[in-house]
């Protein structure tokens, strides 16, 4: 590893180490690396090929992505002492968060915001309906819910995340139902930031929409975590892992399905008999 680095110029060594700011096991688009390196496409590709030749990363020319082994990432990460500045430079290079041009940026924007130490900006974004709509247009509900996971424990953000999760079956089939779903599920809450979020939802609706007047939808923070729909057979049981992140749903066809509260599985409408089964354990209820 050291011998390979010695074959690089100091500038090339630095740029190689800069790649450690990206999430572990992630495929880094070359265009994103170019923005971080402040290089044009040709120079970025030349550098990626050189790093690949020295076995410092895997460069997939067909897909245009870079991957770095976890061991290399850990070692090279110790050579970078200004990771927050690097995250910040990438965020600044992307510009307007509501008009991102990179698919990677849509999925990892909040990750790099936190890495830049801009937690307040990240939190503000996760309370902005404009971000919800922009991200749903570019990705999916699972990607939006993933934004909230690292900030679990924030009471207000947990409520918003729960409301989005409860809305998943409807929003997955029609993302235009996000506003009435979010507004209706948060209607009972009196936290100032939640009230402001409802106001922004109402003010941001340009066309006609069904605005709930009374709290008739299951609210966040209750026993119901999510609704699983479209199972192909009768649900006879529901078990949960110790950390509460994944459930196993056996059916009458002797197949078991694992479901994660934040996975795309719960947000997909599958074909099947629309039968409803309920059960609860402690403070949790599944339907």
C-alpha positions in Angstrom: 0.0 0.0 0.0 2.8 2.4 1.0 4.7 1.5 -2.2 1.8 2.3 -4.4 1.3 5.7 -2.7 5.0 6.5 -3.2 4.5 6.2 -6.9 2.0 9.1 -6.8 2.7 12.8 -6.7 1.8 14.5 -3.4 -1.3 16.0 -5.1 -2.4 12.6 -6.4 -1.9 11.1 -2.9 -4.0 13.8 -1.5 -6.8 13.2 -4.0 -6.7 9.5 -3.4 -7.1 10.1 0.4 -10.0 12.5 -0.2 -12.1 9.6 -1.5 -12.3 8.3 2.1 -15.1 10.9 2.9 -17.5 8.8 0.9 -19.6 6.2 2.7 -18.2 2.7 3.2 -18.9 0.2 0.4 -20.3 2.9 -1.8 -19.9 3.2 -5.6 -18.6 6.7 -6.2 -19.6 8.2 -9.5 -16.5 9.6 -11.3 -18.4 12.9 -11.9 -18.8 13.2 -8.1 -15.1 12.5 -7.5 -14.3 15.1 -10.2 -16.3 17.7 -8.3 -14.4 16.9 -5.1 -11.0 16.8 -6.9 -11.8 20.0 -8.8 -10.7 18.4 -12.1 -12.4 18.1 -15.5 -13.7 14.8 -16.8 -10.6 13.8 -18.7 -8.2 14.5 -15.9 -10.4 12.8 -13.5 -10.6 9.7 -15.6 -6.8 9.7 -16.0 -6.3 9.9 -12.3 -8.9 7.1 -11.7 -7.1 4.8 -14.1 -3.8 5.5 -12.4 -5.2 4.7 -9.0 -6.8 1.6 -10.4 -3.5 0.5 -11.9 -1.8 0.9 -8.5 -4.6 -1.2 -6.9 -5.6 1.7 -4.7 -9.2 1.4 -5.9 -11.4 -0.3 -8.4 -12.4 1.8 -11.4 -15.4 0.5 -13.4 -15.0 2.4 -16.7 -18.3 1.0 -18.0 -20.3 2.3 -15.1 -18.1 5.2 -14.4 -17.8 4.4 -10.7 -15.0 4.1 -8.2 -14.8 1.7 -5.2 -12.3 1.6 -2.4 -11.7 -1.4 -0.2 -12.7 -0.9 3.4 -9.2 -1.6 4.7 -7.7 0.9 2.3 -10.4 3.4 3.2 -9.6 3.1 6.9 -5.9 3.5 6.4 -6.1 6.4 4.0 -8.7 8.1 6.1 -6.1 8.6 8.9 -4.1 10.9 6.5 -6.9 13.4 6.1 -7.4 15.9 8.9 -9.9 18.3 7.3 -12.8 15.9 6.4 -15.4 18.5 7.3 -13.9 21.0 4.8 -14.0 18.3 2.1 -17.6 17.4 2.7 -18.4 21.1 2.7 -16.6 21.7 -0.6 -18.6 18.9 -2.2 -21.9 20.4 -0.8 -21.0 23.8 -2.2 -20.0 22.4 -5.6 -23.5 20.8 -5.9 -25.3 24.1 -5.3 -29.0 24.3 -4.8 -30.2 21.3 -2.8 -33.6 21.4 -4.5 -32.1 21.1 -8.0 -29.3 18.6 -7.7 -28.1 17.1 -11.0 -26.4 14.0 -9.6 -28.4 10.9 -8.6 -25.7 10.2 -6.0 -26.2 13.7 -4.6 -29.9 13.2 -4.1 -29.2 10.0 -2.0 -26.2 11.3 0.0 -26.8 15.0 0.3 -27.7 14.9 4.0 -24.8 12.5 4.7 -22.3 15.0 3.4 -24.1 17.9 5.2 -23.6 16.1 8.5 -20.0 15.3 7.5 -19.5 19.0 6.9 -20.7 19.8 10.5 -23.8 21.5 9.1 -26.2 19.7 11.4 -28.5 22.7 11.7 -28.8 22.9 7.9 -29.5 19.2 7.7 -32.2 19.4 10.4 -33.8 22.4 8.6 -33.8 20.4 5.3 -35.6 17.5 7.0 -38.4 19.8 8.1 -38.9 21.3 4.7 -41.7 19.9 2.5 -39.9 21.2 -0.6 -37.1 18.7 0.1 -39.6 15.9 0.6 -41.1 16.5 -2.8 -37.8 17.1 -4.6 -36.3 14.0 -3.2 -39.4 11.9 -4.0 -39.2 13.1 -7.6 -35.6 12.1 -7.9 -35.5 8.9 -5.7 -38.1 7.1 -3.6 -39.6 7.1 -0.1 -37.0 4.7 1.2 -34.2 7.2 0.3 -36.1 10.0 2.1 -36.6 7.9 5.2 -32.9 7.0 5.2 -32.1 10.7 5.7 -33.8 10.6 9.1 -32.0 7.5 10.5 -28.7 9.1 11.7 -30.7 11.7 13.6 -32.9 9.2 15.5 -33.7 10.5 19.0 -34.6 14.0 17.8 -38.3 14.1 19.0 -39.6 16.3 16.2 -37.7 14.6 13.4 -38.8 11.2 14.8 -42.4 12.3 14.5 -42.0 13.5 10.9 -40.2 10.3 10.0 -42.9 8.2 11.6 -45.6 10.2 9.7 -43.8 9.5 6.4 -43.4 5.8 7.2 -47.1 5.5 8.1 -47.9 7.2 4.8 -45.7 4.9 2.8 -48.3 2.6 1.2 -50.3 5.6 -0.2 -47.3 7.7 -1.2 -45.5 4.9 -2.9 -48.4 4.5 -5.3 -49.1 8.2 -5.7 -46.5 10.7 -4.4 -48.9 13.5 -4.9 -50.7 12.2 -1.8 -47.7 13.2 0.4 -49.2 16.6 1.5 -52.6 15.4 2.7 -51.0 12.3 4.3 -48.3 14.3 6.1 -50.7 17.1 7.1 -53.4 14.8 8.4 -51.0 12.6 10.4 -49.4 15.6 12.1 -52.7 17.4 12.7 -52.8 16.6 16.4 -49.3 17.6 17.2 -48.8 21.0 18.8 -45.0 21.3 18.8 -44.0 24.7 17.2 -41.8 23.1 14.5 -44.5 20.6 13.6 -47.1 23.4 13.4 -44.7 25.4 11.1 -44.3 22.3 9.0 -48.0 22.0 8.6 -48.2 25.6 7.6 -45.5 25.1 5.0 -47.3 22.1 3.6 -50.5 24.1 3.3 -48.9 27.2 1.8 -46.8 25.1 -0.7 -49.8 23.4 -2.3 -50.5 25.1 -5.6 -53.4 23.1 -6.9 -56.5 21.5 -5.4 -55.9 19.0 -2.6 -57.9 17.3 0.1 -56.8 18.9 3.4 -58.0 17.0 6.5 -59.9 19.0 9.0 -59.8 16.5 11.8 -57.1 14.0 12.9 -58.6 10.8 11.3 -55.4 9.2 10.2 -53.1 7.1 12.4 -50.7 9.6 14.1 -46.9 9.2 14.5 -45.5 8.3 17.8 -48.3 5.7 18.5 -48.3 1.9 18.6 -48.7 1.5 14.8 -45.4 1.7 13.1 -46.3 0.9 9.6 -48.7 -1.0 7.4 -47.6 -4.0 5.3 -49.8 -4.5 2.2 -50.1 -6.9 -0.7 -48.8 -10.1 1.0 -49.5 -13.0 -1.4 -50.9 -15.2 1.3 -52.4 -15.1 4.8 -50.1 -13.6 7.4 -50.0 -16.0 10.2 -47.3 -14.4 12.4 -44.9 -11.5 12.6 -41.6 -11.7 14.4 -39.1 -8.9 15.0 -35.4 -8.8 15.4 -33.9 -7.6 18.7 -33.0 -4.2 17.4 -36.5 -3.6 15.9 -35.1 -2.9 12.4 -36.4 -5.9 10.6 -39.4 -8.2 10.8 -40.0 -11.7 9.4 -43.4 -12.4 7.9 -44.2 -16.2 7.3 -47.2 -17.0 5.2 -49.3 -19.9 4.4 -47.1 -20.7 1.4 -44.3 -21.6 3.7 -42.1 -18.7 2.6 -40.7 -16.1 5.0 -40.4 -12.5 4.1 -38.1 -10.2 5.9 -39.3 -6.6 6.1 -37.4 -3.5 7.3 -39.3 -0.5 8.6 -37.3 1.7 6.2 -36.9 -0.7 3.3 -38.6 -0.3 0.0 -40.5 -3.6 0.7 -43.1 -1.8 2.9 -43.5 0.9 0.4 -44.4 -1.3 -2.5 -47.9 -2.4 -3.5 -47.9 -6.1 -4.5 -50.6 -8.2 -5.9 -52.5 -10.3 -3.5 -55.7 -10.8 -1.4 -56.4 -7.6 0.6 -56.9 -9.2 3.9 -56.0 -7.5 7.2 -54.3 -9.1 10.2 -53.4 -7.3 13.4 -51.3 -8.1 16.4 -49.3 -6.3 19.0 -46.4 -6.8 21.4 -45.7 -4.3 24.1 -46.0 -0.9 22.6 -45.9 -2.0 19.0 -48.7 -3.0 16.7 -48.5 -4.4 13.2 -51.3 -4.5 10.6 
